[in-house]
Amino acid sequence: MFHKRIISFFLLCQVGFWVDFAIMAGVVALPFLILDHVPNGNTAISGNVFAIQMATYTITCLIMSRVVGKSKNILSWARWGVIIFTFSYPLYPFFPFKYAFYLLSAIAFIGMAISWPAFYAWVGTETNEAKRQRNLAFFNIAWSLGFTISPLVAGPLYDIDFRLPYILIFFISVLSFIFLLFIQNENNHYNLENNPPQNSENNCNGDETNNLFLYPFWIGVFLANLMSIIPRSTYAEHLKKLVSNNELRFLFEDTVSSILTGDPATKFSWPSAMMAFTTAGVFLLFAWTYFWKHRISLLIISQGICAITFFLLSETKSILLICLSFAVIGANHGLTFFASTYYSVNNPVLRHGRASINEGLVGLGGVVGSLVFGFLVDKYGVTVSYKYITFLVIFVILAELLLFYYLRKRVKLLHDNEKD
């Protein structure tokens, strides 16, 4: 039985890796596909496509939050989700029309919204807190490695033939579905029938402290995904112009290197991979450490650094500084997402509903980031639009701090009343 559990968890990590490999291949190729092959394609259309993906993801996650949790085997939903994704997401280059892209985006991310909360609920079913933290970390590392490696493959493939990344996505998606067929039901995997989780009443006291950080980090994960989707959905055209005008440099040298001319999708794959790489690095760090738990200051500092990073992105023509900026944004995403997911699944009884809300907020950040900044970048360009992000970050930080201090005061009052 122990070996079967290890195999099941390993297979789920494989699914996470390959599914996100497929998603990121589309993320890298899609802006260029829109610019090169959709009639009158521009950054606004790219932003709309990403916004539809995230909006569909958000709405479906919230709708499914109660439905999926009642299933005898939540991975059955994940299998259906991957099937839906397999027969929609790879079809973009074969229907190069704006409204076809919108429709395919909606269908594909309904599938992902059914799948991802189920993945996290399966991992979060582990009742031992230390094991749950490690399992969560390993699963997060697996999918983030898919995000890291995929751009380095998808960018060059697109430059060879724009259809190749999507053909690869199809076969990867089929492989992920096959892996899902061999994963144990979570009741069998974690032996929940003999060791059921504690009821919600017994978890109330611990949940008070958990919620003190859960809700501010939910706001944080919204902002983190907003900040990570913006460069992914809107920076490609800017980088393409830098390459076309021979303005891209390694750092501050006067003449352009031959390495930095041509193949803009390949150039865009470098910072995209760096963003995912630092996300994976933070996941690995958090797997074996505890300093990050119950620290709101880490969230605030990380978000503040990201605000400065967007100022840098709006001005620089250095590929090294662009990669560094993407890396900082990825590290913030890793920090915020890992902590918010950890707090979301910390209560075994409420894990699926909270995992769905957490994923929904990830999607909502993507909607706002890609839709609003897709419009702004198309109208005003990166140089002006990215500076607005600083004001948004300041507003969100204030909201997080106000909520945190309100919740802390409430918890203190509850404890004082219990003493009386």
Backbone hydrogen bonds, N-H to C=O, Kabsch-Sander energy under -0.5 kcal/mol:
donor,donor_aa,acceptor,acceptor_aa,energy
5,R,1,M,-2.0
6,I,2,F,-2.1
7,I,3,H,-2.5
8,S,4,K,-2.6
9,F,5,R,-2.5
10,F,6,I,-2.5
11,L,7,I,-2.6
12,L,8,S,-2.1
13,C,9,F,-2.2
14,Q,10,F,-2.0
15,V,11,L,-2.3
16,G,12,L,-2.6
17,F,13,C,-2.4
18,W,14,Q,-2.8
19,V,15,V,-2.9
20,D,16,G,-1.9
21,F,17,F,-1.8
22,A,18,W,-2.2
23,I,19,V,-2.3
24,M,20,D,-2.6
25,A,21,F,-1.9
26,G,22,A,-1.7
27,V,23,I,-2.1
28,V,24,M,-2.5
29,A,25,A,-2.0
30,L,26,G,-2.9
32,F,28,V,-0.5
33,L,29,A,-2.4
34,I,30,L,-2.5
35,L,31,P,-2.2
36,D,32,F,-2.6
37,H,33,L,-2.4
38,V,33,L,-0.6
38,V,34,I,-1.1
41,G,38,V,-2.1
46,S,42,N,-1.8
47,G,43,T,-2.8
48,N,44,A,-2.3
49,V,45,I,-2.5
50,F,46,S,-2.2
51,A,47,G,-2.3
52,I,48,N,-2.6
53,Q,49,V,-2.1
54,M,50,F,-2.4
55,A,51,A,-2.9
56,T,52,I,-2.6
57,Y,53,Q,-2.1
58,T,54,M,-2.8
59,I,55,A,-2.5
60,T,56,T,-2.4
61,C,57,Y,-2.3
62,L,58,T,-2.1
63,I,59,I,-2.2
64,M,60,T,-2.7
65,S,61,C,-0.8
66,R,63,I,-0.6
67,V,63,I,-0.6
68,V,64,M,-2.2
70,K,66,R,-0.5
70,K,67,V,-1.1
71,S,68,V,-2.0
76,S,73,N,-1.7
77,W,74,I,-1.0
78,A,74,I,-1.1
79,R,75,L,-2.2
80,W,76,S,-1.6
81,G,77,W,-2.5
82,V,78,A,-2.3
83,I,79,R,-2.0
84,I,80,W,-2.3
85,F,81,G,-2.2
86,T,82,V,-2.6
87,F,83,I,-1.5
88,S,85,F,-1.6
89,Y,85,F,-1.9
91,L,88,S,-1.7
92,Y,89,Y,-0.9
94,F,91,L,-1.4
95,F,91,L,-0.6
95,F,92,Y,-1.6
97,F,95,F,-2.8
101,F,97,F,-2.3
102,Y,98,K,-1.8
103,L,99,Y,-2.1
104,L,100,A,-2.7
105,S,101,F,-2.2
106,A,102,Y,-1.9
107,I,103,L,-2.3
108,A,104,L,-2.6
109,F,105,S,-2.0
110,I,106,A,-1.1
110,I,107,I,-0.5
111,G,107,I,-1.6
112,M,108,A,-1.6
113,A,109,F,-1.7
114,I,110,I,-1.5
115,S,111,G,-1.5
116,W,112,M,-2.7
118,A,114,I,-0.5
119,F,115,S,-2.0
120,Y,116,W,-2.3
121,A,117,P,-2.6
122,W,118,A,-2.2
123,V,119,F,-2.1
124,G,120,Y,-2.9
125,T,121,A,-0.6
125,T,122,W,-0.8
126,E,123,V,-1.3
129,E,127,T,-0.6
132,R,128,N,-2.6
133,Q,129,E,-2.2
134,R,130,A,-2.0
135,N,131,K,-3.1
136,L,132,R,-2.5
137,A,133,Q,-2.2
138,F,134,R,-2.9
139,F,135,N,-2.5
140,N,136,L,-2.4
141,I,137,A,-2.8
142,A,138,F,-2.2
143,W,139,F,-2.2
144,S,140,N,-2.2
145,L,141,I,-2.1
146,G,142,A,-1.4
147,F,143,W,-1.8
148,T,144,S,-1.8
149,I,145,L,-2.7
150,S,146,G,-1.9
152,L,148,T,-0.5
152,L,149,I,-0.7
153,V,149,I,-0.8
153,V,150,S,-1.3
154,A,150,S,-3.3
155,G,151,P,-2.3
157,L,153,V,-2.0
158,Y,154,A,-2.6
159,D,155,G,-1.9
160,I,156,P,-1.3
161,D,157,L,-2.8
164,L,161,D,-1.4
166,Y,163,R,-0.6
167,I,163,R,-1.8
168,L,164,L,-2.2
169,I,165,P,-1.9
170,F,166,Y,-1.7
171,F,167,I,-1.6
172,I,168,L,-2.3
173,S,169,I,-2.3
174,V,170,F,-2.0
175,L,171,F,-2.0
176,S,172,I,-2.2
177,F,173,S,-2.0
178,I,174,V,-2.0
179,F,175,L,-2.1
180,L,176,S,-1.9
181,L,177,F,-1.2
181,L,178,I,-0.5
182,F,179,F,-1.5
183,I,180,L,-1.2
188,N,185,N,-0.6
189,H,185,N,-2.6
190,Y,186,E,-2.6
191,N,187,N,-0.6
192,L,187,N,-1.2
193,E,187,N,-0.5
194,N,191,N,-0.6
195,N,191,N,-1.5
203,N,199,N,-0.9
204,C,201,E,-1.1
207,D,203,N,-2.1
208,E,204,C,-1.4
208,E,205,N,-0.5
209,T,205,N,-0.9
210,N,206,G,-1.9
211,N,207,D,-3.1
212,L,208,E,-1.3
213,F,209,T,-0.7
213,F,210,N,-1.1
214,L,210,N,-2.3
215,Y,211,N,-1.7
217,F,213,F,-2.0
218,W,214,L,-1.7
219,I,215,Y,-1.6
220,G,216,P,-2.1
221,V,217,F,-2.5
222,F,218,W,-1.5
223,L,219,I,-2.0
224,A,220,G,-2.9
225,N,221,V,-2.0
226,L,222,F,-1.9
227,M,223,L,-2.7
228,S,224,A,-1.6
229,I,225,N,-2.3
230,I,226,L,-1.6
232,R,228,S,-1.0
233,S,229,I,-2.4
234,T,230,I,-2.3
235,Y,231,P,-1.6
238,H,234,T,-0.6
239,L,235,Y,-2.6
240,K,236,A,-2.5
241,K,237,E,-2.0
242,L,238,H,-2.0
243,V,239,L,-2.3
244,S,240,K,-2.7
245,N,241,K,-2.5
246,N,243,V,-1.3
247,E,242,L,-2.9
248,L,242,L,-1.1
249,R,317,K,-2.5
260,L,257,S,-1.4
261,T,258,S,-1.3
267,K,263,D,-1.7
268,F,264,P,-2.6
269,S,265,A,-1.3
270,W,266,T,-0.7
270,W,267,K,-0.9
272,S,268,F,-1.6
273,A,269,S,-2.1
274,M,270,W,-1.9
275,M,271,P,-2.2
276,A,272,S,-1.6
277,F,273,A,-2.5
278,T,274,M,-2.2
279,T,275,M,-1.5
280,A,276,A,-2.3
281,G,277,F,-2.2
282,V,278,T,-2.2
283,F,279,T,-2.0
284,L,280,A,-2.2
285,L,281,G,-2.2
286,F,282,V,-2.8
287,A,283,F,-1.2
288,W,284,L,-0.7
288,W,285,L,-0.9
293,K,290,Y,-1.4
295,R,292,W,-1.0
299,L,295,R,-0.7
300,I,296,I,-1.9
301,I,297,S,-2.6
302,S,298,L,-2.2
303,Q,299,L,-2.2
304,G,300,I,-2.2
305,I,301,I,-2.2
306,C,302,S,-1.8
307,A,303,Q,-1.8
308,I,304,G,-1.5
309,T,305,I,-1.9
310,F,306,C,-1.8
311,F,307,A,-1.0
312,L,308,I,-1.7
313,L,309,T,-2.5
314,S,310,F,-1.8
315,E,311,F,-0.7
315,E,312,L,-1.1
316,T,312,L,-2.6
319,I,249,R,-3.5
319,I,317,K,-0.5
320,L,250,F,-1.5
322,I,318,S,-2.3
323,C,319,I,-2.4
324,L,320,L,-2.3
325,S,321,L,-2.4
326,F,322,I,-2.5
327,A,323,C,-2.2
328,V,324,L,-2.1
329,I,325,S,-2.1
330,G,326,F,-2.3
331,A,327,A,-2.3
332,N,328,V,-2.2
333,H,329,I,-2.0
334,G,330,G,-2.4
335,L,331,A,-2.6
336,T,332,N,-2.5
337,F,333,H,-2.7
338,F,334,G,-2.3
339,A,335,L,-1.9
340,S,336,T,-2.6
341,T,337,F,-2.4
342,Y,338,F,-2.5
343,Y,339,A,-2.5
344,S,340,S,-1.7
345,V,341,T,-2.0
346,N,343,Y,-0.5
351,R,347,N,-0.7
354,R,350,L,-2.3
355,A,351,R,-2.6
356,S,352,H,-2.2
357,I,353,G,-2.0
358,N,354,R,-2.8
359,E,355,A,-2.4
360,G,356,S,-2.4
361,L,357,I,-2.4
362,V,358,N,-1.8
363,G,359,E,-2.2
364,L,360,G,-2.5
365,G,361,L,-2.3
366,G,362,V,-1.5
367,V,363,G,-2.1
368,V,364,L,-2.4
369,G,365,G,-2.5
370,S,366,G,-2.4
371,L,367,V,-2.4
372,V,368,V,-1.9
373,F,368,V,-0.7
373,F,369,G,-1.4
374,G,370,S,-1.0
375,F,371,L,-1.6
376,L,372,V,-2.3
377,V,373,F,-2.6
378,D,374,G,-1.7
379,K,375,F,-1.8
380,Y,376,L,-3.7
381,G,376,L,-0.7
381,G,377,V,-1.5
385,S,381,G,-2.1
386,Y,382,V,-2.1
387,K,384,V,-1.0
388,Y,384,V,-0.5
388,Y,385,S,-1.4
389,I,386,Y,-0.8
390,T,387,K,-0.8
391,F,387,K,-0.6
392,L,388,Y,-1.5
393,V,389,I,-2.6
394,I,390,T,-2.1
395,F,391,F,-1.9
396,V,392,L,-2.3
397,I,393,V,-2.7
398,L,394,I,-1.9
399,A,395,F,-1.9
400,E,396,V,-2.6
401,L,397,I,-2.4
402,L,398,L,-2.5
403,L,399,A,-2.3
404,F,400,E,-2.6
405,Y,401,L,-2.6
406,Y,402,L,-1.9
407,L,403,L,-2.6
408,R,404,F,-2.6
409,K,405,Y,-1.9
410,R,406,Y,-2.0
411,V,407,L,-2.5
412,K,408,R,-2.1
413,L,409,K,-2.1
414,L,410,R,-2.1
415,H,411,V,-2.2
416,D,412,K,-2.3
417,N,413,L,-2.2
418,E,414,L,-1.8
419,K,415,H,-1.8
420,D,416,D,-1.8
